[in-house]
Amino acid sequence: MTDKKASTNHPIYELLAERWSPYAFAEQSVEEADLCALFEAAHWACSSYNEQPWRYIVATKEDPEQFQQLLSCLNKGNQVWARNAPVLALGVVSLKFTRNGKDNRAAVHDLGLAAGNLVLEATARGLFVHEMIGILPDRAREAQLASLQFR
């Protein structure tokens, strides 16, 4: 873990207080078993009608071409620090229910719950996650991301 801990107004679960979002990352890869556990934790997030409308597109430094492809979907400011992260993941949601094609107004909320589970699992494993909004959605749609891993 880290010595960095949130100064909370009320006692909370220690793991939550230990979570933080760094802009600097160590030059070490993340074990496949750890990655699988992070996305398994995301998988178990509650969602409207158990729809689980999210997917993650994932690239690691072990595949520089895929990593660069996903990195190119971030705005320039985020690329500066994110290029040093060992893993990049882009969370995407379906805004329609698969069961009936109607609008899923909870989809983005449900992705947030999945991300919360992922971050908590990462913290429990001594890993750190920095979530960001600085992405280029049109670039992500145009990029050939289908070749990247979906989790």
VENVEN-V206920 format. One record per residue. N is the residue number from 1. RES is the residue in one small letter. PHI is phi in whole degrees, -180 to 180 (none if undefined). Layout:
BEGIN
n: [N | N]
res: [RES | RES]
phi: [PHI | PHI]
END
This chain:
BEGIN
n: [1 | 2 | 3 | 4 | 5 | 6 | 7 | 8 | 9 | 10 | 11 | 12 | 13 | 14 | 15 | 16 | 17 | 18 | 19 | 20 | 21 | 22 | 23 | 24 | 25 | 26 | 27 | 28 | 29 | 30 | 31 | 32 | 33 | 34 | 35 | 36 | 37 | 38 | 39 | 40 | 41 | 42 | 43 | 44 | 45 | 46 | 47 | 48 | 49 | 50 | 51 | 52 | 53 | 54 | 55 | 56 | 57 | 58 | 59 | 60 | 61 | 62 | 63 | 64 | 65 | 66 | 67 | 68 | 69 | 70 | 71 | 72 | 73 | 74 | 75 | 76 | 77 | 78 | 79 | 80 | 81 | 82 | 83 | 84 | 85 | 86 | 87 | 88 | 89 | 90 | 91 | 92 | 93 | 94 | 95 | 96 | 97 | 98 | 99 | 100 | 101 | 102 | 103 | 104 | 105 | 106 | 107 | 108 | 109 | 110 | 111 | 112 | 113 | 114 | 115 | 116 | 117 | 118 | 119 | 120 | 121 | 122 | 123 | 124 | 125 | 126 | 127 | 128 | 129 | 130 | 131 | 132 | 133 | 134 | 135 | 136 | 137 | 138 | 139 | 140 | 141 | 142 | 143 | 144 | 145 | 146 | 147 | 148 | 149 | 150 | 151]
res: [m | t | d | k | k | a | s | t | n | h | p | i | y | e | l | l | a | e | r | w | s | p | y | a | f | a | e | q | s | v | e | e | a | d | l | c | a | l | f | e | a | a | h | w | a | c | s | s | y | n | e | q | p | w | r | y | i | v | a | t | k | e | d | p | e | q | f | q | q | l | l | s | c | l | n | k | g | n | q | v | w | a | r | n | a | p | v | l | a | l | g | v | v | s | l | k | f | t | r | n | g | k | d | n | r | a | a | v | h | d | l | g | l | a | a | g | n | l | v | l | e | a | t | a | r | g | l | f | v | h | e | m | i | g | i | l | p | d | r | a | r | e | a | q | l | a | s | l | q | f | r]
phi: [none | -130 | -80 | -75 | -144 | -65 | -94 | -90 | -77 | -139 | -61 | -133 | -54 | -54 | -60 | -68 | -69 | -84 | -71 | -153 | -115 | -77 | -105 | -123 | -130 | -70 | -82 | -144 | -78 | -103 | -59 | -57 | -62 | -67 | -59 | -58 | -65 | -62 | -77 | -67 | -62 | -61 | -57 | -87 | -67 | -72 | -152 | -58 | 57 | 53 | -71 | 47 | -78 | -102 | -143 | -118 | -97 | -125 | -138 | -117 | -65 | -64 | -121 | -57 | -67 | -66 | -60 | -64 | -62 | -71 | -59 | -67 | -88 | -98 | -69 | -57 | -61 | -76 | -62 | -56 | -96 | -69 | -62 | -93 | -72 | -77 | -141 | -121 | -139 | -115 | -85 | -129 | -132 | -94 | -89 | -121 | -69 | -73 | -74 | -146 | 75 | -80 | -58 | -105 | -70 | -97 | -58 | -69 | -58 | -64 | -62 | -61 | -65 | -62 | -62 | -61 | -62 | -60 | -64 | -64 | -63 | -61 | -61 | -62 | -96 | 76 | -107 | -126 | -124 | -120 | -81 | -147 | -106 | -75 | -114 | -111 | -55 | -64 | -63 | -63 | -67 | -77 | -65 | -83 | -78 | -61 | -78 | -84 | -72 | -104 | -128]
END
